[in-house]
Amino acid sequence: MKIRAEGEADSMKIRAMGQSQAQETITKTLTPDYLKYKLYDSPNAKTIIVPDKLNVPLMLSPGADHSK
């Protein structure tokens, strides 16, 4: 039981370290320019909420989506 518990603890530490490194990488890439790009990245986006003073154009396609 002790060996199993130690193995599980080691496994959790390794996963936590991996998650920490992934979060560091993500944080470095989330620049304001990248976030502006992601606003328009999805063709399925229906609603875009833009913070004040972000200085990005709003693109609207009224009538483009006709549900049947």
N, C-alpha and C positions, 0 to 999 in steps of 0.2 A: 504494500500500500504506500509505503514511504517513497519507494522508487517511482511509482506511478505518479504520485503527487508532485514529486520534484520534476519529473518529465513534463507534466502539464504546466507547471509554473514556468519552466524554461520555454515551453512553446508559447505561452502567453507573453513572455518578455520579448521573444523574437518577433511575434506579431505586432506588439506595441512599438517596437523599434522601426519596423517596416512602415507602419502607419504614420509614425512621426516623420520619417524621411519623406514619405509621399506628401504629407501636409506641407512640409518645407518647400518641396518642389512646386506644388500647386500655388502656394503663397507667392513665390517668386514670379510666376507666370501670369498672375491675375493683375495685369496692368490696366490702367484706365482705357487705353486704346484697345486692348483685347476685349474688355467688357463691352465697349461700344460696338465692336465687331459682332459679338455674340448676340446683341440686341436684334440683329437682322439675319442671323445665321439660319434660323429655323423657318422653313416654308409653312409650317403648321401653326406658327405663332398667331394667336387671335388678338391678344391684348398685350400692349407694351406699356409699362409704367416707367416714366422717365423722371429721375430726380431733378429738382430745380437746378438751374445753372450748369447743366451737363453739356449744353451746346451741341446737341445732336439733332439731325433732321428727323421729322416724323414722316413716315411713309404710310399712307392709307390707301387701301384698295376697296372702296365701298362697292358693294354688289358683287365682289369677286367670289364670295362663298354663297352658293345657293343650295341649301339643304333640300333633299327630296324625301 
